[in-house]
Amino acid sequence: MTHLKTVLITGATSGIGRATARFLAQHGYQLILTGRRQERLLDLKKELSALTGVHTLCFDVRDKQAVAQNISLLPPPFDQIDVLINNAGNAHGMDSIDQGSLDDWDAMIDINVKGLLYVSKAIIPQMMERGKGHIIHIGSSAGKEVYPKGNVYCASKHAVDALNHGMRIDLNGTGIKVGAIHPGLVETEFSDVRFKGDTDRAKSVYQGFTPLQPEDIAEIIWFVLSRPAHVNIADLLVMCLDQASSTIVHKANLPTA
């Protein structure tokens, strides 16, 4: 019996994570989906179970004990993880450094950086034992440059970029592929979270141009995973046509109300 590759996706309940789960299910991957919203996880499992094997884990990546326990107790055939997609991440607030919220800073660093480390720590040993595996970090164009009022969010994504490089160096020779995909503007719930429910402000981020969609990144993830064994996509920056940098986006004239 052919072994279906098992992919664990963090932050699978929305945006890029959910789109990736759907895309990989269609391409024969077995899924472990993690997130904080149990109802969404179960809905996604129900949707995708007709296509492939699906197992869900409801935990917060900030909770290192929950991360370790949930992953250590995975039942067969989900206990052998071939691919880890470190997708869980967030942005909270957009304030100048002097006005920033300590709670916002903690949330971004704990999820974007420490959460990535906790999940990776729980999975890397089994990949090393088998001498193969693939880790993909979902970073951000904010990990390549800093923009006004992006301070701590940009810092957290620069950390993801550094960890991607450091992990690839440290795991060189183990048979484990390590790489990162850094999207620019993707139309997801990202801005709703960043602006704390201010839907009008969130929508305005994506008006006047065609942003990336979660499905665009999901297809790129599949491309990365489907390369031959000797090919590793180490670092990939992806933007929509109208975005030149974090602060330069060509927007058409918007209609007046």
N, C-alpha and C positions, 0 to 999 in steps of 0.2 A: 504494500500500500504506500502510495506516494505521500510524503509528509508535506502538509500545507504549511507554508511559512506563517509563523505567528507574529503579529505586530501589536505592540502595546502603544496606544495613543493617549497621551495625557491631554486634559482639556477637550474631551471629545464631544461635549454637549452642545457646542455652537461653533459657528465660523469655520475656520480652517480645519479644526479637528474633526468636526462633523462631516464636512465635505470630503475629507481624506478617508474617513471610515467608509463612506458610501462608495467612493471611487475604488478603494482597495478591495472592498467586498465583491465588486463586480469583476475584479481581476484575480480572484482566487486566493486572496490572503485570509487567514483566520485572524479574528480580532479580539483583543482585550481593550475595552473602552473604559477610561477612568474620567471622573469628574465629580463635582460637588452636588449636582442636581440629580437625585435618584430617579425622579419621574422622567426626566429627559433621557437618561441612560436606558431606562426600560423601554421607552418609546422607540429609541434607536435600535435596541436589540430586537424588538418585535419586527421592525421594518426590515432589518438586514438578515435575520436568521434564516430566511428562505434562500439566501444566497450563499451563506457560509456559516461556520461556527462562530458564535459571539459569546463572550463572557464579560460581565461588567463588574467594576470595582468602584464603589462610592467612597471617596476620601478626598481630603484637602492635601495637596502636595506640601503645604507648609508644616504638616504634622508628620515629623520623621518617624514616629513610632507607628502611626497608621500606615504610612508608605511601606515600611519594612514588613509589617505584619501581613498586610494584604497581599503583597507580592510573594512572600514566603509560603503562603497558604494556597497558592493557585493550584487547582486540581488538573490532572491530566485531561485532555492533551494540551492544556494551556500553560503548563509549567515550564515549557522550553520556549523562551522568548528569542526569536530570531532578529527582530527589528524593534528598536525603541525610537519613538518619535516624541521628543520633548517639545510639546506644543503649548502646554499650559503657560499662560502669561497674562499680564494686565498692565494697564496704565491708569493711574488715579490722579486726577487733578492736572492742571496746567498753570502753575504759579511760578513767579520768580522765586529764587532760592530763599530770599528773606521772608517770603510769605508762605512758604511750603508747609504742608501739614505733616507732622511726625507720623501720624497714622497712615497717611498716603505713602510716605517713604518706606515705612515698615512693610506695607502690603506689597509694594513693587519689588523690594529687595528679597523679601521672604518667598514670594512666588516665582519671580523671574530668575533668581539666582539660586537661592538655597533649595527651593523645590526641585529645580533641575538637577542639582547635586544629589539630593536625597534619592530621587528615582533612579538616577544613573548608578549610584552606589549600590542599590539593591539589585541591579540587573547585570552590571558589568562582570561580576565574578563568574556567573554561569556561562556568559559568552566566552570568557577567557578559558574556562574549563573545556569547552567544546572547540576552541580555536577558531571561532567564527562568530559573526554578528554584524549588525549595522546600526549605528546611532545617528539620527538626524535631529539637529537642533533647529527649531524655528526661531530665528532671531528677528531682526528688523533693520531697515535702513537707518534707524536711530542708533544702531550699533556701529555705524560707519561714520557718522557725523553728529554734531551736537547743534541743536536749534534753540532759539529763545524759549524760555520757560519749559524746556524739555529736560533740564538738568538731571534729576534723579532717574527718571525713566531712561534717558539716554545712557546714563551711567550703568544701569542694570543691563541694558542690551549690549553695551560695550563689554560688560563682564561675560555675557553669553558668547560674544565673539572671541574673547580671550580664552574662555573655557573650551570652546570648540578647537582652537589651535592647541591648547595645552593637552587636552584629552587625546587628540590625534598623535601628538608627539609621544606621550606616555604609553599609548597603546600600540605604537608602531611595532610591527613584528608579531603581534598576537593573532592576526587574522581578522581583526575587527575594523570595519570601515567606520570612519567618523567624518561627518560633514555638517554644514549648516546652510539653510536657505534664509535669506534676509529679504522679506517683502517690504515694498513701499506701501502706499495707500491701498488697503484692501477694505472693501465695503462689508463690514461685519458689525457685531455689537460693541466693538472696541471703543468707538467714540461715545456710545451711550454710557459705558462704564466710566470712561475718562471724565466725562462731563456730568456724571452722577445723575442721570435721568433727564437732563435737559435735552429732550429729543430734537427740538428745533435747531439748537446749536450743533448737535451731533449730525443731523441731516445736512447742514450747511457745509460740512467738511467735504462731502462727496458731490456737491452740486456744481454744474458747469463743465464737467468733464466726465470721462468714463474711467472709473477706478478699476483696479484689479478686483476680481471676485474670488471667493474662497475656492471655487472649483478650479481656477487657474493654478493656484498653489498646489492643490491636491494632485492635479495632473503632473506638475513638475516633480512632486514627491515620488509619484509612481515612476516617472522617467529615471530619477536618481536610483531608485530601488532596482530597476530592471536592467541596469548596466551589467556588463560581464564582470566576472569575479575580480579581474585585475584592474578594474576602473573604479576610482573613488571620486565622486564630485565633492570636493573639499569645502568650497565656499562659493555661494551663488547669491548675487544681489539682483533682485527682480523688481522692476517698476513698471507702471503703466506708461503708455506713450506720452501722456501729457505731463508726467512728472519728471523733472530733471534733477531735483534734490529734495530734501525735506522741506525747504522753504520756497522752491520755485516750481509752481504748478500752473500750467496754462489753463485758464478757465474762460469759457465763452461768456459773452455778456448775458447775464441772467435777466429774465423778464421781470419788469417791475410789477408790483402788486396793484 
